[in-house]
Amino acid sequence: MDPATLIGVIFGLIIIVAANVMEGGNPMSLLLLPPMLLVFGTTLMVTMAGGTIPDAKNALASLKTAFTGKVRPAGEVVPMVVALAEKARREGLLALEDELKKVDDPFLVKGVTLAIDGTDPDEVREILEAEVHATKAHGKHSAKFFADAGAYAPTIGIVGTVMGLVHVLENLAQPEELGHLIAAAFIATLWGVMSANVIWLPIGSRLKRLTELEAARMELIIEGVAAIQAGSNPRVIAQKLTSLLPAGEQPAASAKAA
């Protein structure tokens, strides 16, 4: 589990509330149900209106991934692929069937299984690349949903404020109520801007980043499977895959592979 988003969102909101208290404000004055319902409810509805019902369901289902998703370093793939390559070079591809039971990466298992079954290398690559494309598309749609929500929320907050100010003008004959009404009107703008920048946009960015990392890992596996199927030297495979890793992961991967 990588709690970066959970930590960032929670502590971001805590800092905002703490700043409000330090300025002498009352935190409960920020928790007004009507503007919050308007901002969050309408934001989700108009965001859903820009896509399809399945898009909305997939995006909401991805919230768990955004807050608790585990980041699997691509460097972990290198020693696994090298170990499989060494066994295949010594005993042949068929010998990898039992070895795959120890591998916990379904994508790697799928690729090596296709190779063991004698599938043409070009077809193996096409099948695996199609899955990478599907992963990217799914992540892109989910990230876009929350990015769109982040774009809509501030404007919806302004709509709420305008509605509140209209209510203020309707009560000019009661000056003792104006201060409370004006403050309540601007709460909608606050929640619109705050939800966009503290919740929706970070979630969208998180899902996009997780998709990029997973796709990079899958693409590394494709190269590894192709090398195993071609019977390449394990040391050459290790060097090739390590060169494709992000700079921060290369030394660790090299040490494991050695």
Residue pairs with C-beta under 8 A, 6 or more apart in sequence:
1 68
1 69
1 70
2 68
2 69
2 70
2 71
3 67
3 68
4 206
5 66
5 67
5 202
5 203
5 206
6 67
6 68
8 202
9 67
9 198
9 199
9 202
9 203
12 198
13 198
16 194
16 198
17 27
17 30
20 26
20 27
20 30
21 27
29 183
29 187
30 187
30 190
30 191
32 184
32 187
34 184
35 157
35 160
35 164
35 184
35 187
35 188
35 191
36 187
36 191
38 156
38 159
38 160
38 163
38 188
39 153
39 156
39 157
39 160
39 188
39 191
39 192
39 195
40 191
40 195
42 152
42 156
42 159
43 149
43 152
43 153
43 156
43 192
43 195
43 200
44 149
46 152
46 156
47 56
47 145
47 148
47 149
47 152
48 55
48 56
50 148
51 141
51 145
55 141
55 145
56 145
58 138
58 141
58 142
59 141
59 142
59 145
59 146
62 142
62 207
63 203
65 207
65 210
66 146
66 203
66 206
66 207
66 210
69 206
69 210
71 210
71 213
72 213
72 214
72 217
73 217
73 249
74 213
74 216
74 217
74 220
74 244
74 245
74 246
74 249
75 245
75 249
75 250
75 252
75 253
75 256
77 105
77 108
77 217
77 220
77 221
77 224
77 241
78 220
78 224
78 238
78 241
78 242
78 245
78 253
78 256
78 257
79 253
79 256
79 257
80 103
80 105
80 108
81 108
81 221
81 224
81 225
81 227
81 228
81 237
81 241
82 234
82 237
82 238
82 241
82 257
83 99
84 96
84 99
84 103
84 112
84 224
84 228
85 224
85 227
85 228
85 232
85 234
85 237
86 234
87 95
87 96
87 99
88 95
88 96
88 228
88 231
89 231
89 233
89 234
93 115
93 116
93 228
93 229
94 116
96 112
96 116
96 228
97 116
100 109
100 112
100 113
103 109
103 112
105 221
107 128
107 131
107 217
107 218
107 221
108 221
108 224
108 225
110 128
110 131
111 124
111 128
111 221
111 222
111 224
111 225
112 225
112 228
114 123
114 124
114 127
114 128
114 225
115 121
115 124
115 225
115 228
115 229
119 127
121 226
121 229
121 230
124 225
124 226
124 229
125 222
125 226
128 218
128 221
128 222
128 225
129 222
131 218
132 215
132 218
132 219
132 222
135 211
135 214
135 215
135 218
136 211
136 215
138 211
139 207
139 208
139 210
139 211
139 212
139 214
139 215
140 208
140 211
142 207
143 204
143 205
143 207
143 208
143 211
144 204
145 204
146 200
146 201
146 203
146 204
146 207
147 200
147 201
147 204
147 205
149 196
149 200
149 204
150 196
150 197
150 200
150 201
150 204
151 196
153 191
153 192
153 193
153 195
153 196
153 200
154 189
154 192
154 193
154 196
155 192
156 188
156 192
157 188
157 189
157 190
157 191
157 192
157 193
157 195
158 188
158 189
158 192
159 188
160 185
160 187
160 188
160 189
160 191
160 192
161 185
161 186
161 188
161 189
163 185
163 188
164 181
164 182
164 184
164 185
164 186
164 187
164 188
165 182
165 185
167 181
167 185
168 178
168 181
168 182
168 185
171 177
171 178
171 181
172 178
216 246
219 244
220 241
220 244
220 245
223 240
223 241
223 244
224 237
224 241
227 236
227 237
227 240
227 241
228 237
232 240
238 254
238 257
238 258
241 253
241 257
242 250
242 253
242 254
242 257
243 250
245 253
